[in-house]
Amino acid sequence: MRALKILVVVMGVMLVAGVATLIVVIALRLSQNAPARALLPPPDAPPIELPSGARIESMSMASDRLVLAILLPDGNRQLVIIDLATGRRLGIIPLRTTQ
């Protein structure tokens, strides 16, 4: 019975030490990050033109690019790539299903 009590105390101490270590590591990593740059385009960015009736299905971001997955009214889909630094559209990739 005494061995069980010692085991429980040791595991409790290990659990508390592990959580404390995790908190310290997270705090250190957050403090070492470079200042976050603005992810939104500047206020004078041109508007993103979408066809009438189209809707945005999803958005993905990678470094300085924004990719919009667009569902068109005719059922086709396309990807619109936007530069976040300027807010300008870089290109459109049409997506078609094969029969």
KEKE-3310 file (N, C-alpha, C; in steps of 0.2 Angstrom, whole numbers, plus 5000, padded with zeros to 4 digits):
npx = (5004:5010:5019:5011:5005:5017:5020:5009:5010:5023:5019:5010:5018:5026:5016:5012:5024:5026:5016:5019:5031:5027:5019:5029:5037:5028:5026:5039:5041:5030:5035:5046:5043:5042:5036:5019:5013:5002:4988:4977:4972:4978:4968:4965:4965:4960:4943:4937:4931:4917:4908:4890:4879:4888:4897:4907:4915:4926:4941:4958:4974:4991:5007:5009:4998:4981:4968:4953:4940:4928:4911:4902:4887:4883:4886:4900:4916:4929:4946:4952:4966:4974:4985:4990:4998:4995:4982:4978:4971:4979:4977:4966:4960:4951:4941:4936:4926:4929:4922)
npy = (4994:5006:5008:5010:5023:5031:5029:5036:5049:5052:5051:5062:5073:5072:5075:5088:5094:5092:5099:5112:5114:5113:5125:5135:5132:5136:5149:5154:5152:5160:5172:5174:5175:5184:5201:5201:5203:5213:5205:5208:5216:5232:5247:5253:5244:5236:5231:5214:5206:5197:5185:5188:5181:5171:5162:5162:5148:5143:5149:5150:5153:5157:5161:5175:5175:5174:5162:5159:5149:5147:5146:5145:5152:5143:5130:5127:5127:5138:5144:5158:5168:5179:5192:5197:5208:5218:5217:5214:5204:5189:5178:5166:5150:5138:5125:5110:5095:5079:5068)
npz = (5000:5004:4994:4983:4986:4986:4972:4966:4971:4965:4951:4951:4954:4942:4933:4936:4934:4920:4914:4918:4912:4898:4898:4900:4888:4878:4881:4879:4865:4860:4863:4856:4843:4827:4825:4821:4804:4795:4789:4781:4766:4760:4764:4752:4742:4727:4724:4725:4711:4708:4699:4695:4707:4711:4724:4738:4743:4751:4760:4759:4766:4762:4766:4758:4750:4746:4743:4735:4735:4723:4720:4705:4697:4687:4692:4690:4697:4703:4707:4714:4715:4726:4729:4745:4749:4740:4737:4724:4711:4706:4698:4690:4692:4683:4688:4683:4681:4676:4664)
capx = (5000:5014:5022:5006:5005:5023:5019:5004:5013:5028:5016:5007:5023:5028:5011:5012:5031:5025:5011:5023:5036:5023:5017:5035:5039:5023:5027:5045:5039:5026:5039:5052:5040:5043:5029:5014:5012:4995:4986:4972:4975:4977:4961:4965:4965:4954:4938:4937:4925:4914:4902:4884:4876:4893:4898:4914:4914:4931:4946:4964:4980:4998:5011:5006:4993:4974:4965:4946:4936:4922:4905:4898:4880:4882:4889:4907:4920:4936:4950:4954:4972:4975:4991:4988:5001:4992:4975:4976:4970:4985:4975:4960:4961:4945:4940:4931:4926:4930:4917)
capy = (5000:5012:5009:5013:5030:5034:5030:5041:5055:5053:5053:5068:5078:5072:5078:5095:5097:5092:5105:5118:5114:5115:5132:5138:5132:5140:5156:5156:5152:5166:5178:5174:5176:5191:5204:5199:5208:5214:5200:5211:5220:5239:5249:5256:5238:5236:5226:5208:5206:5190:5185:5188:5174:5167:5163:5160:5141:5143:5153:5147:5158:5154:5167:5182:5174:5171:5158:5159:5144:5151:5142:5149:5150:5137:5124:5126:5130:5141:5146:5165:5169:5186:5195:5200:5214:5223:5216:5212:5197:5186:5173:5162:5143:5135:5118:5106:5088:5075:5063)
capz = (5000:5004:4987:4979:4988:4983:4965:4965:4972:4960:4945:4952:4953:4935:4929:4937:4931:4913:4913:4919:4906:4893:4898:4899:4881:4874:4882:4875:4858:4858:4864:4851:4836:4825:4825:4815:4799:4793:4784:4777:4761:4762:4763:4745:4738:4723:4726:4721:4707:4707:4694:4699:4709:4713:4731:4741:4747:4756:4759:4761:4765:4762:4767:4756:4745:4748:4738:4736:4731:4721:4716:4700:4697:4683:4695:4690:4702:4701:4712:4713:4719:4727:4733:4751:4750:4736:4736:4717:4709:4702:4693:4691:4690:4683:4690:4679:4683:4670:4663)
cpx = (5004:5017:5017:5005:5011:5022:5014:5007:5019:5024:5012:5012:5025:5022:5011:5019:5030:5021:5015:5028:5033:5021:5023:5037:5034:5025:5034:5044:5035:5030:5044:5049:5041:5036:5025:5013:5004:4993:4980:4975:4974:4971:4960:4965:4959:4949:4939:4931:4923:4908:4895:4881:4882:4894:4904:4912:4920:4937:4952:4970:4986:5003:5008:5001:4986:4971:4958:4943:4929:4917:4902:4891:4878:4884:4896:4910:4927:4939:4953:4960:4973:4981:4989:4992:4998:4985:4973:4975:4976:4982:4969:4962:4954:4946:4935:4931:4926:4924:4919)
cpy = (5006:5013:5012:5021:5034:5035:5035:5048:5057:5055:5060:5074:5078:5076:5086:5098:5097:5098:5111:5119:5116:5122:5136:5138:5136:5147:5158:5156:5158:5172:5179:5175:5183:5194:5202:5205:5208:5209:5202:5215:5227:5241:5252:5250:5238:5230:5220:5207:5198:5190:5185:5182:5169:5168:5160:5153:5141:5147:5150:5153:5154:5160:5173:5181:5172:5168:5157:5153:5146:5145:5146:5147:5144:5130:5123:5129:5133:5143:5153:5166:5177:5187:5199:5207:5220:5223:5214:5205:5195:5182:5170:5155:5140:5128:5115:5099:5085:5070:5056)
cpz = (5000:4997:4982:4980:4985:4975:4963:4966:4967:4953:4945:4951:4946:4931:4930:4934:4923:4911:4913:4914:4900:4892:4897:4891:4877:4875:4879:4868:4856:4859:4859:4844:4834:4825:4819:4810:4797:4788:4780:4772:4763:4761:4756:4740:4733:4725:4722:4717:4706:4703:4698:4700:4711:4721:4733:4745:4752:4754:4762:4761:4766:4761:4764:4750:4749:4742:4740:4732:4729:4718:4712:4700:4692:4686:4695:4696:4699:4707:4710:4718:4720:4731:4739:4752:4746:4735:4729:4716:4704:4697:4695:4688:4689:4685:4686:4681:4676:4670:4662)
residu = (MET:ARG:ALA:LEU:LYS:ILE:LEU:VAL:VAL:VAL:MET:GLY:VAL:MET:LEU:VAL:ALA:GLY:VAL:ALA:THR:LEU:ILE:VAL:VAL:ILE:ALA:LEU:ARG:LEU:SER:GLN:ASN:ALA:PRO:ALA:ARG:ALA:LEU:LEU:PRO:PRO:PRO:ASP:ALA:PRO:PRO:ILE:GLU:LEU:PRO:SER:GLY:ALA:ARG:ILE:GLU:SER:MET:SER:MET:ALA:SER:ASP:ARG:LEU:VAL:LEU:ALA:ILE:LEU:LEU:PRO:ASP:GLY:ASN:ARG:GLN:LEU:VAL:ILE:ILE:ASP:LEU:ALA:THR:GLY:ARG:ARG:LEU:GLY:ILE:ILE:PRO:LEU:ARG:THR:THR:GLN)
# end
